[in-house]
Structure formats: C-alpha cells, structure tokens
Amino acid sequence: MKLVVANWKMYLTIRESVAFAKRMVRSVPKPRARIVICATAPALAPVSAVLRKTPYLLGAQDVGIARHGPYTGELAPGDLRTLGCHYVIVGHSERRRLLGESDTVVRQKLETALAAGLSPILCVGESLAERREGEAHSIVRRQLTAALKGLKTYNLKLTTYTIAYEPVWAIGTGTPATVKEAVLMHDFVRSTAKKLLPRGTKISVIYGGSVDQKNIISLLREHAIDGVLVGGASTKPSFIKMLKVVH
Ligand code: PGA
C-alpha cells in the first residue's frame, strides 16, 4: 500500500486543523492508501481525537533529542505516542536549514523516535546549488550515513524505515522533480540505505517537493516510489480530491 504523508507545517491553526481533519474523514472515510497526517504540535491532541477509529494515522512534525529531562521546548517522544502519533518527521530540510539542525541532531532524534516506538520519516535531499555542482548523490549519502550507520535496531520486524527524498529546490517552489529524476534518486536512496541498515530491515522511500493534484498519480504509479510527502497542497481542499484517487 502506498503511503501519503500530509505535512501541515505551520500553515493551519488548531481550529483549522480540526475542521480540515473532520472534512477529510467525512469526505474520504476509506482511503485506499495509508494516510498520515502530521499536524502542528499544539493541534496533535484535538486532531488525534478526530482521527481515532478512522484509518487515518497521526504523525508529528518533529521530536525531541532525548526521552526526558532538561530540554526546554523539546517534544518528548513518549508524549507523542500517548497523543496517538504513529509517525514522526525527522530532519526536514526546513529544520536543517532554518533552525540549524545538524546531521548529529537528526541522528539523535531518529534514535529517540525509534526507542519510543515511533516510525520515523527521515528527510534527505540536496539543495539546488549542490545539484548544480553534481553533489546530489554525495549529499544524500552523507545525510543517510550520518542518520543510519550503526543504528541500533529497534523492533526490526515492526518498524519500517521511511525515507523521504525531498530535493530542497522542489520544496514549496511549485517545481517538482520530474518522475524520472525522482525514480533515479529513489533507487540510489534505497540501495544506500540498504547497505547501512541490517539485513531484513523494511525500507520505504517516498518523494516530497511540490507534490500536488497534477503529479501525485504519476509519481505513485512508479514502483520505486513508495509514497509521497505533501506539504502545502495537503492543507488545501484539493487534498481531498487527491485522497479520493490515491491507491
Ligand atoms: P511542499 O512541501 O509540498 O509544500 O513542496 C513538501 C515538504 O516540505 O515536505
């Protein structure tokens, strides 16, 4: 089953998040793909209440670097579980770029998420300058290696390692990677992650960056693309139309 992750970023207020979640589950009660809604931290509890007893899953957009303790402002992974989160986005390029999240921090977050039983969605991707310099592969390899190499395995059978290939130049720009570009990078991400993780680990590679109603189906049609991460378009009414056609 394909995975569709909605990253609502900081676009919706709590009230808007709840209203949109209600509209979604009412309009498309049985989506034919696995849908994960990543609401803002303050909206998680009320959105969780709306999604309960529906096939929709809840995700957080970030997680703290530790389980518990003196970490002002961080999100405790156990609390995210208690709120009903199954997934968490880790290392989104907006956090790497705007908030200075390093590969080391991303690694810590990945570990705390896994230890708490959350399925991480690890984001990797190169910037436009890096792609132009021919460094796309080496940047993505560096990000994957820092995050995954030597990772202690938690519930290998239960956890799927979801990796979102999100070229920075495609995020929020309206210029997605072409299907061909995405497939090539997905093959690279999958083979690199496979080498870094223990044998038998389940890996799912999804694409993010200007996914919308126009391109979602052609992306999901590809065998190499296990799903999509939708940002801006997942907060608009057209997302409901996408939910009706994804499978
Ligand atoms: P976008 O964002 O769909 O608005 O380009 C994708 C993402 O940042 O995950």
Residues whose N, C-alpha, C, O or C-beta is under 5 A from the ligand:
A	BS01	PGA	N7 A170 I171 G172 T173 G208 G209 S210 V211 L229 V230 G231 G232 A233
